Amino acid sequence: MGFLAVIAAAAAGFVVGAVWYMTLAEPWMTAAGIKRRPDGKPESNSPLPFVLAGIAMVLVAGMMRHTFALSGIDSAGAGLVSGLGIGLFFISPWIMINNAYAGRPFRLTLIDGGYATIGCAVIGLVLTLF
């Protein structure tokens, strides 16, 4: 059952990312400095980022499940708030550090950190529904 919860939570996190970045595609590509074709789509069409994102979601969901089990987090509300905290206070600051050292715009940190926060909240919620 734990494996199924991790896969479901990872899938939910991935879907949140798809919706997030489709909604914020233009500002994200501008902030990230993504080169675009004349039709406005990114030059690269490699599937690698999507594969890596899927792997990352499984890793995040798996570690969150482990942490929740050790901490006794088992209600939907606690999962949602704990996931939100992980995204907001663990992952987003790390994104900010990476972007700051790379000289990237703070807007990129807000977009990527927003996804980390909301995505982890959804993962935490889904993990506690099983």
Secondary structure, DSSP 8 states (H G I E B T S, - for coil): -HHHHHHHHHHHHHHHHHHHHHHTHHHHHHHHT--B-TTSSBS---SHHHHHHHHHHHHHHHHHHHHHHHHT--SHHHHHHHHHHHIIIIIHHHHHHHHHHTT--HHHHHHHHHHHHHHHHHHHHHHHT-
